Amino acid sequence: MAMKQVMNTSKKRDVQQQRMNVLRLEMDYELAVLFEAIQTKNTETQTKSKQKLMSIREELMKMKAL
């Protein structure tokens, strides 16, 4: 029974680490989108990008990754 719990914990940790990596990539991409929107003075895209970044940040904070 203990070995099964260890394996489940390990799998959960791996999945969580993968999700954090994906979120960080999404954050990098969204920061690039925001940078371009600022350069082109596109306020609509800036707002959408900031909202996406806040969502990513909140999820990372829940995972205690940031």
KAWO-V202847 format. One record per backbone hydrogen bond with DSSP energy under -0.5 kcal/mol. NH is the residue of the N-H (numbers start at 0). CO is the residue of the C=O. Records with the same first field share a line. If there is no record, write none. Layout:
BEGIN
NH = CO ; CO
END
This chain:
BEGIN
4 = 0
5 = 1
6 = 2
7 = 3
8 = 4
9 = 5
10 = 6
11 = 7
12 = 8
13 = 9
14 = 10
15 = 11
16 = 12
17 = 13
18 = 14
19 = 15
20 = 16
21 = 17
22 = 18
23 = 19
24 = 20
25 = 21
26 = 22
27 = 23
28 = 24
29 = 25
30 = 26
31 = 27
32 = 28
33 = 29
34 = 30
35 = 31
36 = 32
37 = 33
38 = 34
39 = 35
40 = 37
41 = 36
42 = 40
45 = 41
46 = 42
47 = 43
48 = 44
49 = 45
50 = 46
51 = 47
52 = 48
53 = 49
54 = 50
55 = 51
56 = 52
57 = 53
58 = 54
59 = 55
60 = 56
61 = 57
62 = 58
63 = 60
64 = 59
END
